[in-house]
Amino acid sequence: MDGIINIYKESGYTSHDVVSRLRGILGTRKIGHTGTLDPMAEGVLPVCIGGATKLAEMLSDHDKVYEAGIILGKTYDTLDITGVIQEEREVMSTEKEIKEAVSSFKGGYDQIPPMYSAKKIGGRKLYDLAREGNTVARKPVFVTIYDIEVLSADIPHILIRVHCGRGTYIRSLADDIGRRLGCGAAMESLVRTRVGEFAIEDAYRISEVEKAAADNNISDVIISLESVFADLDSLYADDDLSRRIRCGNIIDGAMVRKATDAAVNAADGKRIKVYDSDGRFTGVYEYKITGDIFKPYKMFLN
């Protein structure tokens, strides 16, 4: 059972809750999620099963799309409405000014991680420190905002869509939008609609996975390992090359060129998916122009 399930995480569940439920449903402990979602948030949470857990960190690097509800004029200690309210101000901005402020974040900026987050400082998670009443200095981290727009505005409530890179905290973004407008703001809802190629319309709720498992149709909801690398060129190895691949050995560039035309003009860092002589997907190799070699990048040998 190696692959990925595109889970629709429902509000009220933690990402850890999702993993725990799936371990029980699938009868395996080798499961990991690809990026924490707050309990109040919902939406796409790719979960790796079996050998696919090797991909968890790679999938966490993917860009993400969110739809976030924001309330203007209020600030909370958690930067969302689950916390304790800190301040209330009148919202003086027009819809045009709000849209201008929101769009000004496009491209990216230096963002300070929220105290209520799983980020670790000094070996401890920030939210544990925050619950003890401690606030520590956090270094700003540059986050990439590929696109951001206001979908609707019923002031003081607005709904935004954000396409962003790894490490972006939407709660902090909401707070920063409020600061830019001078009235404060907090996140009041969050839906993650996409992680890389994993879209919300293709996601399964835990109850649907449970039913699939009960009906012996679990393969219907599991995305195969090799499909994650569908855009890569393929190398089908002969018996001699297969022996090297099964041992996870480095492959000489000339051997690859002899076996396939896919990597003849390989650029440094080019990746190819590799199949052994029995047609089994064994992993992904990465080209290193220095030495003219292909090195194992991710291997899925049983």
Salt bridges, closest charged atoms under 4 A:
GLU10 OE1 - ARG205 NH1 3.40
ASP38 OD2 - ARG171 NE 2.89
ASP61 OD1 - ARG166 NH1 2.17
ASP63 OD2 - HIS163 NE2 2.42
ASP63 OD2 - ARG194 NH2 3.39
GLU67 OE2 - ARG161 NH2 3.50
ASP80 OD2 - ARG171 NE 3.98
GLU87 OE2 - ARG89 NE 3.01
GLU95 OE2 - LYS99 NZ 3.26
GLU100 OE2 - LYS96 NZ 2.59
GLU132 OE2 - ARG124 NH2 2.62
ASP147 OD1 - LYS106 NZ 3.66
GLU149 OE2 - ARG161 NH1 2.83
ASP175 OD2 - ARG179 NE 2.81
GLU188 OE2 - HIS157 ND1 2.75
GLU210 OE1 - ARG21 NH2 3.66
ASP215 OD2 - LYS211 NZ 2.74
ASP233 OD2 - LYS270 NZ 2.78
ASP240 OD1 - ARG243 NH2 3.56
ASP276 OD2 - ARG246 NH2 3.42
ASP276 OD2 - ARG280 NE 3.01
ASP278 OD2 - ARG246 NH2 3.32
ASP278 OD2 - ARG280 NH2 3.49
GLU286 OE2 - ARG271 NE 2.75
GLU286 OE1 - LYS288 NZ 3.05
ASP292 OD2 - ARG257 NH2 2.62
